[in-house]
């Protein structure tokens, strides 16, 4: 495993991040395909064995049970200080108000069974709360020792720019990471958000780097429970299937050319674009092995052009 510094923080993260949306009680009604505590722990333990120290969850994943499963698995398998835990706030009552942030951080700490979060991420931009209120409340969590660093997730470039400037101008803690929607089938953030992140030395840790599996196989759909029931992924990708399958075909061609998997080509492209740590949500241990193998794959400039040249503009998906 390889490691990089997370933005301007002193936190070192693995080049692969384990995403925990696949863990949690399906009775929560969020997803029908989530794993139970023992299955979740097996995935987490395998990730740790691979050297993955960066693990991402959220307060609302499976009604908080994702955080609970993760917290138990960490306590049983590795010293707390050896892992970088990230969780989120926004999809809750009050969104990013001062009161909501104070309430939600305490709930996450309790569910995770820890007294601090390494990376606390705002899950979206909040149109209902003044930026100053949000950034000061987040800064106070850092001052209190409940949070080590701050991150943001999918939003428009101008929104992230305004939040970052607000923090800097007031002497508050700025963001060190951006978890945005980015993959070979969705590159809209290359227009503004990603350049703004580069300007502030903010690390990119994109979600859905494999487009919910569509970059990991030739078949657009499969018979898995997730493929059949994941309405979020269907809404993200299926409307552009006709044009995007051309890109999937090219991923497969390069995979065959180099004798690697499609997953490894898709992730190697991310690394070539300067991504720090793509988030991999795995329901099987071999998916993590596959992802880790991408660090050994190097693409030429010609390969990158070949993968990218079929892309056409997409509607915005992620930013609210």
FITOR-28176 format. One record per residue: residue in three letters; x, y, z of N, C-alpha, C, CB in turn. Coordinates in steps of 0.05 Angstrom, whole numbers, plus 5000, padded with zeros to 4 digits. Glycine has a CB too. Layout:
ALAXYZXYZXYZXYZ...
//
This chain:
UNK501749765000500050005000501850255000498150005024UNK500850464987502250724987500550925003502550824957UNK501951135012500651325030501351615020501451285059UNK499451795024499952075018498852255040498652154991UNK499952495041498852695060496252795051500952925064UNK494352835070491752935064491753235064489652815083UNK491853355040491953645039494153775055489253755047UNK493453985070495354125087495354015115494854415087UNK494053785120494053665147496653505151491553485150UNK496853395175499053215181498152925181500353285209UNK495952875167494752605166495652465141491652625167UNK496752225144497552055122495351845117500251915128UNK494451835092492251645085493151455063489751805076UNK492051215064492651015043491451115016491450745051UNK492751024994491851104968489150984960493851024947UNK488150794976485550674973484050734999485650364967UNK481550834997479850885020477550685020478751175020UNK477050555042474850375045472250525051475350155067UNK470350505033467750635038465850445052466550725011UNK464350545071462650375088459650405083463250445116UNK458850505060455950505054454850225050455450675029UNK456650035046455749755043455249615069457849595027UNK455849745091455549625118453149745132458149665135UNK451649575145449349675161446949495160448649945152UNK445049555177442549395179440749465156441149445206UNK440049265138438249315116435449405125438049075098UNK434749345150432149425161431949725163431749305188UNK434249865160434150155161432850275137437050265164UNK432450115116431050195091432750365073428550345098UNK435350405080437050555062437850395037439550655076UNK438950155042439649975020438949695028442750005013UNK438249535008437449255014439849065014435449154994UNK442149165005444548995000446749035020445549044972UNK446249165042448349215062449048955077447549435081UNK451548955088452548715102452048735132455548685096UNK451748495144451348485173453948535188450148205181UNK453948545215456348615230458748425224455748605259UNK458348165223460547975218461648005190459647695223UNK459848035170460748065143462248335139458348055123UNK461248535152462548795151465348785164460849015166UNK465548655187468148635200470148485183467848495227UNK469248275168471048125151472248305129469647885138UNK470548475118471548665097473548865110469148815084UNK472748975132474449175146477149055154473049285171UNK477048815165479548675173481348635148478948415187UNK480148545126481748505102483048765092480048375080UNK481448975093482549235085484949315102480349455087UNK484749275128486949335146489349165140486049295175UNK488948905133491048725126492548815101490048445123UNK491048955083492249055058493749315063490049095037UNK493649425087494949675093493149915089497349705076UNK490549875084488650095081488050205109486049995067UNK488750455113488350575140486150795139490950695150UNK485150855115483251065111480450945107484051245086UNK478551005125475950885124473751095126475550675146UNK471851095108469851305106467051205110470051435078UNK465551335127462751275132461151535134462451095158UNK458651515144457051755148454951715170455651835121UNK454151925182452251905204449551785195451652185215UNK448851805170446251715161446351445145444951915144UNK448751335141448851085127447450865144451850995121UNK445350755132443750545146442950635174445350285147UNK442050885175441050995201443050975224438450845209UNK445551015217447651015237448950745243446551125262UNK447750525232448850265238451450215224446850045231UNK452050355202454650335189456850425208454750495163UNK456350655221458350745241458650545264457451025252UNK456450435273456550245295458149995287453750155303UNK457649885264459149645255462049705252457949545228UNK462749945241465550025237466950055264465650285221UNK465650195282466850235308467449985323465050405325UNK465649785322466149525335468449385322463649355334UNK468549385295470649245281473449365286470149245251UNK473549625287476149765293477049685321475850065290UNK475249695340475949645368477049355371473549675387UNK476049175355476948895357479448825342474748715348UNK480248995322482248915304484749085302481148885277UNK484649335312486949515308486849745328487049625279UNK489149835338489150075355487850315341491950135364UNK486350465356484850685344486650875329483350835365UNK489050935340490851135327492051045301492951205346UNK491750795294492850685269490950725245493450385273UNK488550825250486750855228485851145226484250675231UNK485151225201484051495196481051465191485551635171UNK479451535210476551505208475251765198475351425235UNK473651745177472151965166469151915168472952025136UNK467752115177464752095176463652365168463651995204UNK461052385165459852615153457452725168458952545124UNK456652975160454353105171452953265149455153295194UNK450453265148448753435130445953315127449953455103UNK445753055120443152935115441852865142443452685097UNK441353065157440253045184438653295190442452995206UNK437053285211435553525219437353755224433853465244UNK436853985211438454225216440854245197439454225243UNK441254045181443454045161446154135174442854235138UNK447154375167449754455177449554695196451554525153UNK447354715210447154925230448954855254444154945240UNK449555055270451255015293450154795312451655275309UNK447554805316446254615334446354335322443354695339UNK445854315296445954045283448753925284444954065255UNK450754085278453453985278454253885306455454215269UNK453554045327454253955354452853705362453554185374UNK450353675353448853435359449853195344445853475352UNK450353225318451153005301453952905307450953085272UNK455853075314458552985320458452805345460453225324UNK456852875364456652715389455452445383455052865410UNK453452445365452252185358454152005343449752235341UNK455752125325457651965310459851855328458952135288UNK460852025346462951935365461951695382463752165384UNK459451715391458351495407458051245390455551575418UNK456951265366456551025350459250895341454951095325UNK461251065336463850965328465550875352465351175313UNK464650945376466150855400468850985402466450555400UNK469051235395471651385396471151655407472851395368UNK473351795416472952065426473952275406474552095452UNK474652195382475352385361474952265333478352485365UNK474452445314474252375286476652485272471552475274UNK477952335255480252435241479552635219481852205228UNK477352575204476552745182473552775183477452635155UNK472553015189469653065191468853215165468953225216UNK466953095150466253185124463453295123466552955103UNK463153525111460353625106459453485080460253935103UNK457153355082456253165061455253315036454052985072UNK454253565039453353735018453554025027450453665009UNK452954205009452754495016449954555027453354674991UNK449954715048447454785061446555065053447754765092UNK444355075038443255335029441655475051441455295005UNK441155345073439455455094440955575118437555245104UNK443555525119445155615141447355805131446355385157UNK447856035144450056205136452756055137450256455154UNK454356105116456955965115458556025141458556065090UNK458456265151460056335175459256165198459556635182UNK456656115201455755945224456855655221452655935224UNK456755555197457755275193460755255198457055185165UNK462255435186465155415188466155465216466455615169UNK464855645231465755695258465055455276464355945270UNK462755335271461955095286463854865281459055015279UNK464654825256466554615249469354675262466854595219UNK470154925261472655005273472654955303473255305268UNK470454995316470254955345470554655352467555055356UNK469754475333470154195338473154125338468654025317UNK474554255320477454215318478754315344478654355293UNK477954555352479154675377478554495401478054955381UNK476254365401475454205424476753925424472454165424UNK478153865402479453605400477653375391480653535427UNK475253445383473453235373473953155344470553325376UNK475353335330475853295301478753385296473853455283UNK480153225279482953305272483053475247484553055267UNK481353415227481353565202478653565190483453435182UNK478153755171475553785159475653725129474554075164UNK473453615119473153565090470453645081473653265084UNK470153665055467553735042466853515022467554015029UNK464353515013463553324992462053474971461753105005UNK460853334952459753434927458253704931457853234916UNK459253904916457954164915459054314890458554334941UNK458054554885458954714863461654844871456854924855UNK463254904851465855024856465655284871467255064830UNK463855464864463655724877462855684906461555904863UNK461355484913460555434940462955354957458355224942UNK464555174946466855084961468855314964468254844946UNK469255464943471055694944470155894965471055834916UNK467555954967466556144987466956035015463656204982UNK466555775019466855665046469755665054465755375046UNK471555595035474455595041475355875048475955475018UNK474556075032475356355038474356445065474456535016UNK471856375071470656455097472356345120467856345099UNK473256105118474955985139477556135141475455685134UNK478856175118481456305118481356595129482656305090UNK479356745120479157025127478557055157476957155111UNK477256865169476556885197478456735216473756775202UNK480556615205482456465221481256205231483256625244UNK479356095216478155835224479455615208475155835219UNK478855365215480055135202478955095173479554875218UNK480655095153479755045126479554755120481555185105UNK478354685097478054405088480754305077475854385067UNK481254045081483653925070483053715049485353805092UNK480453645046479653435027477053495014479653165040UNK476653384990474053404976473253124966474253604952UNK470953034975469852774967467652834946468752614991UNK468452844921466652914900466052674882467653144883UNK464052714865463252504846465052524822460152534838UNK466652324817468652344796469552064786471152504805UNK469252014761470151774748470151814718468351534756UNK470951614703471151634674468451694660472351384662UNK466251624674463651674663462351934672461751444670UNK463752064691462652324702465052504709460852274726UNK465552704692467952874696467153174697469852824673UNK464753234705463953514705465453694724460953534712UNK466553574745468053734765470753824754468353584790UNK471553724731474053824719473854114711474853654695UNK471354214707471054484698471854694719468154534690UNK470854664744471354864765472154754792468855034768UNK470754554802471254464829474054354833469254254837UNK474954184815477554064818479854274816478053844797UNK479754464797481754674797481754834822481354854773UNK479454894834479355034859480654874881476455104867UNK480154614882481454444902484554454898480554154899UNK485454444874488354464869489454734879488954444838UNK487954944875488755214884489255214914486655424877UNK487655074929487855074959489354824969485055084971UNK490554674952491954424960490154244976494454494977UNK487754214966485754034978485853764964482854154976UNK486153554979486353284968483653184957487453084989UNK483753044935481352934923480952644931481452954892UNK478652574942478052304951475352224940478052284983UNK475052194914472452174901470851924908472752174871UNK468251954909466451724912465651624885463951794930UNK464651384884463751244860465951244838461251384849UNK468451184844470551184824470150974802473251144837UNK468450774808467950564788465150584777468350284800UNK463850814782461150864772459250634780461150894741UNK459250564806457550354816457950094801454550434815UNK460450034794461049784781461049784751459249574790UNK460050004739459750014710462350034696457950244702UNK464450114710467150124698468849874705468650374708UNK467549694719469049454728468249204712468449404758UNK466449234693465449004677464349104651463248844693UNK464148924632462948994606459949024607463748794585UNK458648854623455748854625454849104641454648604638UNK453049264630452149504644450649434670450349674626UNK449049224668447549134692448248844698444449154686UNK447948764723448348494732445848394747450948464749UNK445848144755443648044771443948064801443147754763UNK445948214810446348244839444048404851449048374845UNK443648374877441548514891442048814889441448434920UNK444548894891445149184889444549294862448149234896UNK445349154841444949254814441949284808446149064794UNK440349104820437449114815435949314832436248834819UNK437149384855435649554874436849824880435349404900UNK439349874871440650124877439550354859443750094874UNK437450474869436150684853437850934850433550764866UNK439650984869441451214867443351184843443051254893UNK444550944841446350894819444950894792447750624823UNK442550784792440950784767440451074758438250634771UNK439751244777439151524770441651664761438051664794UNK444051594772446551724764447351654736448651644784UNK447151404729448551304705446851204682450251094713UNK444451114687443050964665442051144643440850814677UNK441651404648440551574627442651624605439651844639UNK445251584612447351624592448651364583449451824603UNK447251144588448450884581449350864552446450664587UNK447650964534448250934505450951044497446051064489UNK451651284507454251404501456451304519454051704502UNK455851254544457951184563458950894559456951214591UNK457450724546458450454541460950464523456250274529UNK461150674507463550704490466050724507463350944471UNK465850864530468150904548468650634562467551124569UNK466550494570466850234583468350044565464150124592UNK467650054540469049874520472049934519467849914492UNK472750184520475550264519477050184545475850564515UNK475750194567476950104592477549804589475050144617UNK475649654578476049364574478349314554473449234564UNK478549464533480649434514483449464527480349624490UNK483749674543486249714556486849504577486349994569UNK484749414590485149194610486248944596482449134624UNK485148884573486148644558488948694548484248584535UNK489448934539492149004529494348964550492149294519UNK493749054574495749044596495448794614495549284613UNK493448634609493148384625492348444654495648234625UNK490748654657489748724684486748734683490949004693UNK485448814705482548824706481549104698481548754734UNK479049114691477849374685477849564709474949334675UNK477449454732477649614757480349754759477149434781UNK482449604753485149714756485649924735487149484753UNK484549904711484850114691483350364700483850014664UNK480950334709479250564718480550704741476450464725UNK481750564760483050684783485750804776483350484806UNK487250664758489750774748489351044735491150574729UNK487151074721486551334709486151544730483951314691UNK484851474752484451654775487151744786482751534797UNK488951554790491551634801493051804782493151374807UNK492851754756494151914736493052204735493751794708UNK490552234745489352504746489952644773486352474742UNK491652524789492452654814490652604838492652934810UNK488952394836487152334858488752214882484952134850UNK488152304906489652204929488651934937489352394953UNK486051894940484951644951482051604943485251634981UNK481551454921478751394914477451214934478651264886UNK474851254938473351104958472150854945471151274970UNK472950624956472050364945470050234965474450174940UNK467550204956465650064973465549774965462850194970UNK466349594983466649314976464749134992469549224980UNK463548944979461948744992463348474992459248714980UNK465648454978467348214978470248294981466848054952UNK471748124995474548184999476148204973475847985018UNK475448044953477048044928476748314914476047824910UNK474648464919474348724907476548914917471548844913UNK477248884942479449054953482148964942479449034984UNK482548704939485048614927485348724899485148304926UNK483148724884483148824857483849124856480348784844UNK482549274874483049564876485949624883481149694896UNK487049474903489749524911491749464888490449344935UNK491049274871492749214848493049444828491748974834UNK491249634829491349864810493750034815488750024813UNK494850024839497250194845499650104829497850184874UNK499549864818501849764802501449814772502149464806UNK499249934765498549984736499250274729495549924730UNK500750304708501450574698500450614670504550614699UNK499050834666497850894640499551114626494950984642UNK499851084600501251284584499451524578502351164558UNK500551734568498851964560496951884538500652194550UNK497851714520496151614498493851454509497851444478UNK494351284530492251134543490151314555493450944564UNK491051524568489251704581487451844561490751904598UNK488751934539487152064518485151874506489052164496UNK485951624502484151424491481751384509485651164486UNK482151374535479951334554478151574555481151284582UNK479251814551477652064556476252174531479452264567UNK477152104508476252254484473352204476477952194461UNK472151984487469251934481467352074500468851634481UNK468452214519466652344539465152574528468352434563UNK462552594535460952824528459852944554458552734509UNK459053204553458053334578455653184589457353624572UNK455553184616453353054631451953264648454352824648UNK449453194655448053364675449453334702445053284676UNK449153534718450453534745449153324762450253814758UNK450753154774449852944792451652954817449852664779UNK450553014839452053024864451553284879455053004858UNK452353504867451753774879448753814879453254004863UNK447753924901444853974903444254244891443953964933
//
